[in-house]
């Protein structure tokens, strides 16, 4: 298995961050379109809860990718220092 480059991991992190932003924007737009009623308040709560769960998962994966990227950078530095 070929490891991804740090640039590829950085791109994946950026994509995940953009996805989180998009989810937040869509949720905000959806909440604003709801009617001001008990049902609307309930729906808004569900939308917000779901969005928080989704963005939390995205942030968790992005953090794991950042950690992996840092490990790869460290390994590559060690390889370079051993070859020099």
N, C-alpha and C positions, 0 to 999 in steps of 0.2 A: 504494500500500500504506500503510495507516495503522499507525503505530508503536504498540506497546503502551504503556500507562502504566507508570510506575515501580512503582505498586502491583500491577499485573498481573504484572510481572516478579518482584517480591518474593514474590508468592503462588506463582508457578511454582518459585522457589527453595525455598520452604518445603515444597512438595509433593515436590520431589526429595529434600530432606533426610529427610522422613518415609518416603519409599520406601526410602532407604538404611537407615534404622533398622529398618524392617520386614524387609528382606532379612537384616540381621544377626540379628534375633530369630528368624526362621524357620530360619536356618542353625544357630544355637545350639540350638534345639529339636530340629532334625533330628539333630545330632551327639549330643545327649544320649540320643536314642532308639536309637542304634545299639548293636549288641551289642559286647561287649568281645572282639573277635577280630581276626585279621589283616585280614580283609575289612572289618570295621568301621573299623579304623584307616585303611585305604586310602580307604574312602568318606568318612570325616571329612576327610581331606586334600583330596579332590576337592571336597567341599562348601565347605571354607574357601577353596580357590583360586578357585573360581567366584565366591564371594561377594566376595572381595577385588577380582577383576576387575570385577564389576558395580558395586560401590560406588565404585571408582576412576573408572569412566566417569561415574557419576552426579555425583561430586564435580567432575569436569572440566567437565561441562555446567553445573553450578551456578556454578562459577567464571566461566565464559564469560558466563552471564546476569548475574552481579554486575558484571562489567566493562561489559557493554552498558548496564545500569542506570546505572552511574556516568557513562558517556559521555552518556546521555540527560539526566541531571541537569545535567551540565556544559553541554550544548548549550542546554538550556532556560534556565539561568542567564544564558548569554551573550545569548540572544534577549531576555530580560527587561531586561538592562542596556542593550541597544541601543535598546529601545523607550522607555526612561525618559528 
